[in-house]
Every structure is written in C-alpha cells, then in structure tokens.
C-alpha cells in the first residue's frame, strides 16, 4: 500500500510522519524529510502482509499535529 504526499510553499526544511494503523493499532511509523521550496513530493509504503479490515494512515507534522487522515479497508486479492 502506498500513501503519496504533495506539499507546496514549504517555508523551511521539516519532517512529516506517516503513521499506519490496522484495527486502531499502530503498525508502522515512517518519518520523511521535506525540504524548503515551492513544491515537494514524497511517499511512504507498507506491506500489509495479508491483513484484512479497517486501516488508516495518519500524516503528521513535526509537532505531532494531524495534517491528514486516510481511512481504507484492506481486502485480500482474488486470483
């Protein structure tokens, strides 16, 4: 699973965190840099390894404040 982020008008170098949850339990936190500038793109990924059910990704700023929450339901793939 991938989560992409595009930001604009970044006034200083900073970090964002992508926090992955499955059934309300945190399963991974990835901290990534964002550099000062007009536009910055980055992404984080997580292999769900067969997990099924309610999941989400929270994108948080350096101060820990929630910037965005993306909810999804993980399902198994049919052949």
SEFIZA-3560 file (N, C-alpha, C; in Angstrom, 3 decimals):
REM SEFIZA-3560
<numar><xx>0.849</xx><yy>-1.144</yy><zz>0.000</zz><atom>N</atom></numar>
<numar><xx>0.000</xx><yy>0.000</yy><zz>0.000</zz><atom>CA</atom></numar>
<numar><xx>0.908</xx><yy>1.223</yy><zz>0.000</zz><atom>C</atom></numar>
<numar><xx>0.551</xx><yy>2.235</yy><zz>-0.785</zz><atom>N</atom></numar>
<numar><xx>1.334</xx><yy>3.462</yy><zz>-0.872</zz><atom>CA</atom></numar>
<numar><xx>0.483</xx><yy>4.650</yy><zz>-0.433</zz><atom>C</atom></numar>
<numar><xx>1.137</xx><yy>5.631</yy><zz>0.176</zz><atom>N</atom></numar>
<numar><xx>0.487</xx><yy>6.893</yy><zz>0.525</zz><atom>CA</atom></numar>
<numar><xx>1.386</xx><yy>8.008</yy><zz>0.009</zz><atom>C</atom></numar>
<numar><xx>0.846</xx><yy>8.835</yy><zz>-0.894</zz><atom>N</atom></numar>
<numar><xx>1.602</xx><yy>9.910</yy><zz>-1.519</zz><atom>CA</atom></numar>
<numar><xx>1.237</xx><yy>11.246</yy><zz>-0.889</zz><atom>C</atom></numar>
<numar><xx>2.222</xx><yy>12.154</yy><zz>-0.818</zz><atom>N</atom></numar>
<numar><xx>2.016</xx><yy>13.498</yy><zz>-0.275</zz><atom>CA</atom></numar>
<numar><xx>2.646</xx><yy>14.508</yy><zz>-1.213</zz><atom>C</atom></numar>
<numar><xx>1.900</xx><yy>15.548</yy><zz>-1.524</zz><atom>N</atom></numar>
<numar><xx>2.437</xx><yy>16.674</yy><zz>-2.284</zz><atom>CA</atom></numar>
<numar><xx>2.174</xx><yy>17.927</yy><zz>-1.468</zz><atom>C</atom></numar>
<numar><xx>3.214</xx><yy>18.709</yy><zz>-1.219</zz><atom>N</atom></numar>
<numar><xx>3.089</xx><yy>19.934</yy><zz>-0.431</zz><atom>CA</atom></numar>
<numar><xx>3.614</xx><yy>21.100</yy><zz>-1.248</zz><atom>C</atom></numar>
<numar><xx>3.118</xx><yy>22.297</yy><zz>-0.944</zz><atom>N</atom></numar>
<numar><xx>3.521</xx><yy>23.495</yy><zz>-1.671</zz><atom>CA</atom></numar>
<numar><xx>3.920</xx><yy>24.597</yy><zz>-0.686</zz><atom>C</atom></numar>
<numar><xx>4.784</xx><yy>25.486</yy><zz>-1.167</zz><atom>N</atom></numar>
<numar><xx>5.221</xx><yy>26.663</yy><zz>-0.404</zz><atom>CA</atom></numar>
<numar><xx>5.742</xx><yy>26.299</yy><zz>0.982</zz><atom>C</atom></numar>
<numar><xx>6.723</xx><yy>25.424</yy><zz>1.014</zz><atom>N</atom></numar>
<numar><xx>7.314</xx><yy>24.987</yy><zz>2.273</zz><atom>CA</atom></numar>
<numar><xx>8.341</xx><yy>26.032</yy><zz>2.694</zz><atom>C</atom></numar>
<numar><xx>8.114</xx><yy>26.649</yy><zz>3.846</zz><atom>N</atom></numar>
<numar><xx>8.921</xx><yy>27.795</yy><zz>4.273</zz><atom>CA</atom></numar>
<numar><xx>10.255</xx><yy>27.405</yy><zz>4.916</zz><atom>C</atom></numar>
<numar><xx>10.380</xx><yy>26.152</yy><zz>5.373</zz><atom>N</atom></numar>
<numar><xx>11.642</xx><yy>25.701</yy><zz>5.975</zz><atom>CA</atom></numar>
<numar><xx>11.722</xx><yy>24.183</yy><zz>5.873</zz><atom>C</atom></numar>
<numar><xx>12.939</xx><yy>23.659</yy><zz>5.983</zz><atom>N</atom></numar>
<numar><xx>13.109</xx><yy>22.211</yy><zz>5.996</zz><atom>CA</atom></numar>
<numar><xx>12.351</xx><yy>21.627</yy><zz>7.181</zz><atom>C</atom></numar>
<numar><xx>11.706</xx><yy>20.499</yy><zz>6.968</zz><atom>N</atom></numar>
<numar><xx>10.902</xx><yy>19.893</yy><zz>8.028</zz><atom>CA</atom></numar>
<numar><xx>10.797</xx><yy>18.395</yy><zz>7.815</zz><atom>C</atom></numar>
<numar><xx>10.080</xx><yy>17.738</yy><zz>8.701</zz><atom>N</atom></numar>
<numar><xx>9.795</xx><yy>16.311</yy><zz>8.560</zz><atom>CA</atom></numar>
<numar><xx>8.303</xx><yy>16.091</yy><zz>8.713</zz><atom>C</atom></numar>
<numar><xx>7.806</xx><yy>15.049</yy><zz>8.065</zz><atom>N</atom></numar>
<numar><xx>6.432</xx><yy>14.595</yy><zz>8.256</zz><atom>CA</atom></numar>
<numar><xx>6.495</xx><yy>13.111</yy><zz>8.610</zz><atom>C</atom></numar>
<numar><xx>5.495</xx><yy>12.655</yy><zz>9.320</zz><atom>N</atom></numar>
<numar><xx>5.438</xx><yy>11.224</yy><zz>9.634</zz><atom>CA</atom></numar>
<numar><xx>4.182</xx><yy>10.622</yy><zz>9.044</zz><atom>C</atom></numar>
<numar><xx>4.341</xx><yy>9.423</yy><zz>8.519</zz><atom>N</atom></numar>
<numar><xx>3.238</xx><yy>8.608</yy><zz>8.032</zz><atom>CA</atom></numar>
<numar><xx>3.058</xx><yy>7.506</yy><zz>9.065</zz><atom>C</atom></numar>
<numar><xx>1.909</xx><yy>7.496</yy><zz>9.729</zz><atom>N</atom></numar>
<numar><xx>1.652</xx><yy>6.519</yy><zz>10.781</zz><atom>CA</atom></numar>
<numar><xx>0.555</xx><yy>5.588</yy><zz>10.287</zz><atom>C</atom></numar>
<numar><xx>0.883</xx><yy>4.314</yy><zz>10.137</zz><atom>N</atom></numar>
<numar><xx>-0.034</xx><yy>3.300</yy><zz>9.608</zz><atom>CA</atom></numar>
<numar><xx>-0.707</xx><yy>2.564</yy><zz>10.766</zz><atom>C</atom></numar>
<numar><xx>-2.019</xx><yy>2.375</yy><zz>10.656</zz><atom>N</atom></numar>
<numar><xx>-2.808</xx><yy>1.681</yy><zz>11.671</zz><atom>CA</atom></numar>
<numar><xx>-3.599</xx><yy>0.558</yy><zz>11.020</zz><atom>C</atom></numar>
<numar><xx>-3.773</xx><yy>-0.524</yy><zz>11.755</zz><atom>N</atom></numar>
<numar><xx>-4.673</xx><yy>-1.603</yy><zz>11.366</zz><atom>CA</atom></numar>
<numar><xx>-5.527</xx><yy>-1.922</yy><zz>12.578</zz><atom>C</atom></numar>
<numar><xx>-6.856</xx><yy>-1.831</yy><zz>12.409</zz><atom>N</atom></numar>
<numar><xx>-7.795</xx><yy>-2.064</yy><zz>13.514</zz><atom>CA</atom></numar>
<numar><xx>-7.419</xx><yy>-1.217</yy><zz>14.739</zz><atom>C</atom></numar>
<numar><xx>-7.078</xx><yy>0.069</yy><zz>14.495</zz><atom>N</atom></numar>
<numar><xx>-6.741</xx><yy>1.058</yy><zz>15.529</zz><atom>CA</atom></numar>
<numar><xx>-5.415</xx><yy>0.796</yy><zz>16.246</zz><atom>C</atom></numar>
<numar><xx>-4.620</xx><yy>-0.177</yy><zz>15.783</zz><atom>N</atom></numar>
<numar><xx>-3.322</xx><yy>-0.445</yy><zz>16.379</zz><atom>CA</atom></numar>
<numar><xx>-2.226</xx><yy>0.078</yy><zz>15.445</zz><atom>C</atom></numar>
<numar><xx>-1.317</xx><yy>0.895</yy><zz>15.987</zz><atom>N</atom></numar>
<numar><xx>-0.226</xx><yy>1.407</yy><zz>15.172</zz><atom>CA</atom></numar>
<numar><xx>0.698</xx><yy>0.257</yy><zz>14.776</zz><atom>C</atom></numar>
<numar><xx>0.971</xx><yy>0.158</yy><zz>13.458</zz><atom>N</atom></numar>
<numar><xx>1.825</xx><yy>-0.933</yy><zz>12.985</zz><atom>CA</atom></numar>
<numar><xx>3.121</xx><yy>-0.435</yy><zz>12.338</zz><atom>C</atom></numar>
<numar><xx>3.193</xx><yy>0.853</yy><zz>11.982</zz><atom>N</atom></numar>
<numar><xx>4.417</xx><yy>1.386</yy><zz>11.393</zz><atom>CA</atom></numar>
<numar><xx>4.375</xx><yy>2.904</yy><zz>11.426</zz><atom>C</atom></numar>
<numar><xx>5.529</xx><yy>3.497</yy><zz>11.707</zz><atom>N</atom></numar>
<numar><xx>5.674</xx><yy>4.954</yy><zz>11.624</zz><atom>CA</atom></numar>
<numar><xx>6.917</xx><yy>5.238</yy><zz>10.804</zz><atom>C</atom></numar>
<numar><xx>6.751</xx><yy>6.015</yy><zz>9.734</zz><atom>N</atom></numar>
<numar><xx>7.849</xx><yy>6.378</yy><zz>8.849</zz><atom>CA</atom></numar>
<numar><xx>7.999</xx><yy>7.888</yy><zz>8.865</zz><atom>C</atom></numar>
<numar><xx>9.193</xx><yy>8.377</yy><zz>9.178</zz><atom>N</atom></numar>
<numar><xx>9.460</xx><yy>9.817</yy><zz>9.202</zz><atom>CA</atom></numar>
<numar><xx>10.273</xx><yy>10.167</yy><zz>7.965</zz><atom>C</atom></numar>
<numar><xx>9.773</xx><yy>11.152</yy><zz>7.210</zz><atom>N</atom></numar>
<numar><xx>10.415</xx><yy>11.537</yy><zz>5.951</zz><atom>CA</atom></numar>
<numar><xx>10.678</xx><yy>13.033</yy><zz>5.916</zz><atom>C</atom></numar>
<numar><xx>11.757</xx><yy>13.449</yy><zz>5.249</zz><atom>N</atom></numar>
<numar><xx>12.068</xx><yy>14.878</yy><zz>5.155</zz><atom>CA</atom></numar>
<numar><xx>11.255</xx><yy>15.569</yy><zz>4.069</zz><atom>C</atom></numar>
<numar><xx>11.018</xx><yy>16.845</yy><zz>4.278</zz><atom>N</atom></numar>
<numar><xx>10.501</xx><yy>17.736</yy><zz>3.230</zz><atom>CA</atom></numar>
<numar><xx>11.383</xx><yy>18.975</yy><zz>3.270</zz><atom>C</atom></numar>
<numar><xx>11.880</xx><yy>19.374</yy><zz>2.127</zz><atom>N</atom></numar>
<numar><xx>12.819</xx><yy>20.489</yy><zz>2.053</zz><atom>CA</atom></numar>
<numar><xx>12.109</xx><yy>21.778</yy><zz>1.648</zz><atom>C</atom></numar>
<numar><xx>12.667</xx><yy>22.887</yy><zz>2.088</zz><atom>N</atom></numar>
<numar><xx>12.116</xx><yy>24.201</yy><zz>1.768</zz><atom>CA</atom></numar>
<numar><xx>12.019</xx><yy>24.359</yy><zz>0.249</zz><atom>C</atom></numar>
<numar><xx>10.898</xx><yy>24.932</yy><zz>-0.204</zz><atom>N</atom></numar>
<numar><xx>10.751</xx><yy>25.165</yy><zz>-1.625</zz><atom>CA</atom></numar>
<numar><xx>9.299</xx><yy>25.320</yy><zz>-2.037</zz><atom>C</atom></numar>
<numar><xx>9.116</xx><yy>25.516</yy><zz>-3.322</zz><atom>N</atom></numar>
<numar><xx>7.776</xx><yy>25.743</yy><zz>-3.869</zz><atom>CA</atom></numar>
<numar><xx>6.923</xx><yy>24.475</yy><zz>-3.870</zz><atom>C</atom></numar>
<numar><xx>7.572</xx><yy>23.315</yy><zz>-4.066</zz><atom>N</atom></numar>
<numar><xx>6.799</xx><yy>22.077</yy><zz>-4.180</zz><atom>CA</atom></numar>
<numar><xx>7.663</xx><yy>20.896</yy><zz>-3.753</zz><atom>C</atom></numar>
<numar><xx>7.051</xx><yy>19.978</yy><zz>-3.043</zz><atom>N</atom></numar>
<numar><xx>7.774</xx><yy>18.784</yy><zz>-2.591</zz><atom>CA</atom></numar>
<numar><xx>6.821</xx><yy>17.609</yy><zz>-2.647</zz><atom>C</atom></numar>
<numar><xx>7.315</xx><yy>16.479</yy><zz>-3.139</zz><atom>N</atom></numar>
<numar><xx>6.511</xx><yy>15.253</yy><zz>-3.175</zz><atom>CA</atom></numar>
<numar><xx>7.286</xx><yy>14.142</yy><zz>-2.494</zz><atom>C</atom></numar>
<numar><xx>6.563</xx><yy>13.305</yy><zz>-1.778</zz><atom>N</atom></numar>
<numar><xx>7.171</xx><yy>12.151</yy><zz>-1.133</zz><atom>CA</atom></numar>
<numar><xx>6.102</xx><yy>11.079</yy><zz>-0.952</zz><atom>C</atom></numar>
<numar><xx>6.514</xx><yy>9.915</yy><zz>-0.525</zz><atom>N</atom></numar>
<numar><xx>5.544</xx><yy>8.852</yy><zz>-0.273</zz><atom>CA</atom></numar>
<numar><xx>6.098</xx><yy>7.881</yy><zz>0.752</zz><atom>C</atom></numar>
<numar><xx>5.200</xx><yy>7.133</yy><zz>1.351</zz><atom>N</atom></numar>
<numar><xx>5.557</xx><yy>6.045</yy><zz>2.260</zz><atom>CA</atom></numar>
<numar><xx>4.781</xx><yy>4.814</yy><zz>1.814</zz><atom>C</atom></numar>
<numar><xx>5.317</xx><yy>3.657</yy><zz>2.147</zz><atom>N</atom></numar>
<numar><xx>4.611</xx><yy>2.427</yy><zz>1.781</zz><atom>CA</atom></numar>
<numar><xx>4.642</xx><yy>1.432</yy><zz>2.935</zz><atom>C</atom></numar>
<numar><xx>3.693</xx><yy>0.526</yy><zz>2.909</zz><atom>N</atom></numar>
<numar><xx>3.569</xx><yy>-0.515</yy><zz>3.930</zz><atom>CA</atom></numar>
<numar><xx>3.049</xx><yy>-1.772</yy><zz>3.269</zz><atom>C</atom></numar>
<numar><xx>3.748</xx><yy>-2.880</yy><zz>3.468</zz><atom>N</atom></numar>
<numar><xx>3.260</xx><yy>-4.172</yy><zz>3.017</zz><atom>CA</atom></numar>
<numar><xx>2.302</xx><yy>-4.679</yy><zz>4.086</zz><atom>C</atom></numar>
<numar><xx>1.043</xx><yy>-4.846</yy><zz>3.750</zz><atom>N</atom></numar>
<numar><xx>0.036</xx><yy>-5.255</yy><zz>4.729</zz><atom>CA</atom></numar>
<numar><xx>0.079</xx><yy>-6.741</yy><zz>5.034</zz><atom>C</atom></numar>
<numar><xx>0.848</xx><yy>-7.517</yy><zz>4.305</zz><atom>N</atom></numar>
<numar><xx>1.097</xx><yy>-8.938</yy><zz>4.587</zz><atom>CA</atom></numar>
<numar><xx>-0.166</xx><yy>-9.718</yy><zz>4.934</zz><atom>C</atom></numar>
<numar><xx>-1.186</xx><yy>-9.567</yy><zz>4.109</zz><atom>N</atom></numar>
<numar><xx>-2.410</xx><yy>-10.340</yy><zz>4.289</zz><atom>CA</atom></numar>
<numar><xx>-3.380</xx><yy>-9.798</yy><zz>5.323</zz><atom>C</atom></numar>
<numar><xx>-3.073</xx><yy>-8.651</yy><zz>5.939</zz><atom>N</atom></numar>
<numar><xx>-4.003</xx><yy>-8.066</yy><zz>6.909</zz><atom>CA</atom></numar>
<numar><xx>-5.293</xx><yy>-7.664</yy><zz>6.206</zz><atom>C</atom></numar>
<numar><xx>-6.412</xx><yy>-7.897</yy><zz>6.852</zz><atom>N</atom></numar>
<numar><xx>-7.716</xx><yy>-7.513</yy><zz>6.313</zz><atom>CA</atom></numar>
<numar><xx>-8.438</xx><yy>-6.689</yy><zz>7.358</zz><atom>C</atom></numar>
<numar><xx>-9.275</xx><yy>-5.762</yy><zz>6.891</zz><atom>N</atom></numar>
<numar><xx>-10.095</xx><yy>-4.986</yy><zz>7.809</zz><atom>CA</atom></numar>
<numar><xx>-9.791</xx><yy>-3.500</yy><zz>7.759</zz><atom>C</atom></numar>
<numar><xx>-10.335</xx><yy>-2.779</yy><zz>8.731</zz><atom>N</atom></numar>
<numar><xx>-10.219</xx><yy>-1.321</yy><zz>8.771</zz><atom>CA</atom></numar>
<numar><xx>-8.780</xx><yy>-0.902</yy><zz>9.037</zz><atom>C</atom></numar>
<numar><xx>-8.300</xx><yy>0.006</yy><zz>8.211</zz><atom>N</atom></numar>
<numar><xx>-6.939</xx><yy>0.518</yy><zz>8.326</zz><atom>CA</atom></numar>
<numar><xx>-6.962</xx><yy>2.009</yy><zz>8.044</zz><atom>C</atom></numar>
<numar><xx>-5.862</xx><yy>2.674</yy><zz>8.375</zz><atom>N</atom></numar>
<numar><xx>-5.741</xx><yy>4.093</yy><zz>8.062</zz><atom>CA</atom></numar>
<numar><xx>-4.280</xx><yy>4.506</yy><zz>8.097</zz><atom>C</atom></numar>
<numar><xx>-4.023</xx><yy>5.649</yy><zz>7.484</zz><atom>N</atom></numar>
<numar><xx>-2.718</xx><yy>6.298</yy><zz>7.534</zz><atom>CA</atom></numar>
<numar><xx>-2.967</xx><yy>7.708</yy><zz>8.058</zz><atom>C</atom></numar>
<numar><xx>-2.188</xx><yy>8.108</yy><zz>9.050</zz><atom>N</atom></numar>
<numar><xx>-2.220</xx><yy>9.487</yy><zz>9.534</zz><atom>CA</atom></numar>
<numar><xx>-0.930</xx><yy>10.158</yy><zz>9.101</zz><atom>C</atom></numar>
<numar><xx>-1.057</xx><yy>11.353</yy><zz>8.516</zz><atom>N</atom></numar>
<numar><xx>0.113</xx><yy>12.155</yy><zz>8.159</zz><atom>CA</atom></numar>
<numar><xx>0.191</xx><yy>13.270</yy><zz>9.195</zz><atom>C</atom></numar>
<numar><xx>1.346</xx><yy>13.354</yy><zz>9.869</zz><atom>N</atom></numar>
<numar><xx>1.512</xx><yy>14.311</yy><zz>10.961</zz><atom>CA</atom></numar>
<numar><xx>2.712</xx><yy>15.212</yy><zz>10.705</zz><atom>C</atom></numar>
<numar><xx>2.605</xx><yy>16.455</yy><zz>11.195</zz><atom>N</atom></numar>
<numar><xx>3.702</xx><yy>17.401</yy><zz>11.100</zz><atom>CA</atom></numar>
<numar><xx>4.736</xx><yy>17.144</yy><zz>12.178</zz><atom>C</atom></numar>
<numar><xx>5.812</xx><yy>17.947</yy><zz>12.163</zz><atom>N</atom></numar>
<numar><xx>6.897</xx><yy>17.783</yy><zz>13.136</zz><atom>CA</atom></numar>
<numar><xx>6.414</xx><yy>17.945</yy><zz>14.573</zz><atom>C</atom></numar>
<numar><xx>5.378</xx><yy>18.747</yy><zz>14.761</zz><atom>N</atom></numar>
<numar><xx>4.846</xx><yy>18.985</yy><zz>16.099</zz><atom>CA</atom></numar>
<numar><xx>3.873</xx><yy>17.897</yy><zz>16.552</zz><atom>C</atom></numar>
<numar><xx>3.636</xx><yy>16.909</yy><zz>15.684</zz><atom>N</atom></numar>
<numar><xx>2.729</xx><yy>15.820</yy><zz>16.023</zz><atom>CA</atom></numar>
<numar><xx>1.279</xx><yy>16.083</yy><zz>15.674</zz><atom>C</atom></numar>
<numar><xx>0.984</xx><yy>17.291</yy><zz>15.181</zz><atom>N</atom></numar>
<numar><xx>-0.400</xx><yy>17.611</yy><zz>14.803</zz><atom>CA</atom></numar>
<numar><xx>-0.803</xx><yy>16.839</yy><zz>13.554</zz><atom>C</atom></numar>
<numar><xx>-2.028</xx><yy>16.349</yy><zz>13.564</zz><atom>N</atom></numar>
<numar><xx>-2.570</xx><yy>15.592</yy><zz>12.439</zz><atom>CA</atom></numar>
<numar><xx>-2.827</xx><yy>16.527</yy><zz>11.263</zz><atom>C</atom></numar>
<numar><xx>-2.219</xx><yy>16.219</yy><zz>10.114</zz><atom>N</atom></numar>
<numar><xx>-2.423</xx><yy>17.001</yy><zz>8.898</zz><atom>CA</atom></numar>
<numar><xx>-3.495</xx><yy>16.379</yy><zz>8.016</zz><atom>C</atom></numar>
<numar><xx>-3.522</xx><yy>15.050</yy><zz>7.971</zz><atom>N</atom></numar>
<numar><xx>-4.476</xx><yy>14.341</yy><zz>7.113</zz><atom>CA</atom></numar>
<numar><xx>-4.628</xx><yy>12.919</yy><zz>7.611</zz><atom>C</atom></numar>
<numar><xx>-5.839</xx><yy>12.393</yy><zz>7.507</zz><atom>N</atom></numar>
<numar><xx>-6.114</xx><yy>11.000</yy><zz>7.850</zz><atom>CA</atom></numar>
<numar><xx>-6.789</xx><yy>10.352</yy><zz>6.646</zz><atom>C</atom></numar>
<numar><xx>-6.268</xx><yy>9.208</yy><zz>6.233</zz><atom>N</atom></numar>
<numar><xx>-6.829</xx><yy>8.474</yy><zz>5.099</zz><atom>CA</atom></numar>
<numar><xx>-7.257</xx><yy>7.105</yy><zz>5.615</zz><atom>C</atom></numar>
<numar><xx>-8.561</xx><yy>6.836</yy><zz>5.554</zz><atom>N</atom></numar>
<numar><xx>-9.085</xx><yy>5.550</yy><zz>6.005</zz><atom>CA</atom></numar>
<numar><xx>-9.344</xx><yy>4.652</yy><zz>4.795</zz><atom>C</atom></numar>
<numar><xx>-9.120</xx><yy>3.358</yy><zz>4.993</zz><atom>N</atom></numar>
<numar><xx>-9.383</xx><yy>2.400</yy><zz>3.923</zz><atom>CA</atom></numar>
<numar><xx>-9.643</xx><yy>1.036</yy><zz>4.548</zz><atom>C</atom></numar>
<numar><xx>-10.217</xx><yy>0.143</yy><zz>3.745</zz><atom>N</atom></numar>
<numar><xx>-10.442</xx><yy>-1.222</yy><zz>4.188</zz><atom>CA</atom></numar>
<numar><xx>-9.542</xx><yy>-2.137</yy><zz>3.388</zz><atom>C</atom></numar>
<numar><xx>-8.691</xx><yy>-2.858</yy><zz>4.087</zz><atom>N</atom></numar>
<numar><xx>-7.781</xx><yy>-3.798</yy><zz>3.442</zz><atom>CA</atom></numar>
<numar><xx>-8.542</xx><yy>-5.084</yy><zz>3.144</zz><atom>C</atom></numar>
<numar><xx>-8.413</xx><yy>-5.568</yy><zz>1.909</zz><atom>N</atom></numar>
<numar><xx>-9.083</xx><yy>-6.801</yy><zz>1.494</zz><atom>CA</atom></numar>
<numar><xx>-8.070</xx><yy>-7.718</yy><zz>0.838</zz><atom>C</atom></numar>
<numar><xx>-8.353</xx><yy>-8.991</yy><zz>0.816</zz><atom>N</atom></numar>
<numar><xx>-7.470</xx><yy>-9.914</yy><zz>0.097</zz><atom>CA</atom></numar>
<numar><xx>-7.779</xx><yy>-9.815</yy><zz>-1.388</zz><atom>C</atom></numar>
<numar><xx>-6.750</xx><yy>-10.052</yy><zz>-2.204</zz><atom>N</atom></numar>
<numar><xx>-6.920</xx><yy>-10.008</yy><zz>-3.650</zz><atom>CA</atom></numar>
<numar><xx>-7.419</xx><yy>-11.341</yy><zz>-4.153</zz><atom>C</atom></numar>
<numar><xx>-8.361</xx><yy>-11.286</yy><zz>-5.084</zz><atom>N</atom></numar>
<numar><xx>-8.872</xx><yy>-12.521</yy><zz>-5.710</zz><atom>CA</atom></numar>
<numar><xx>-8.029</xx><yy>-12.830</yy><zz>-6.934</zz><atom>C</atom></numar>
<numar><xx>-7.806</xx><yy>-14.084</yy><zz>-7.168</zz><atom>N</atom></numar>
<numar><xx>-7.000</xx><yy>-14.507</yy><zz>-8.326</zz><atom>CA</atom></numar>
<numar><xx>-7.817</xx><yy>-14.451</yy><zz>-9.588</zz><atom>C</atom></numar>
//
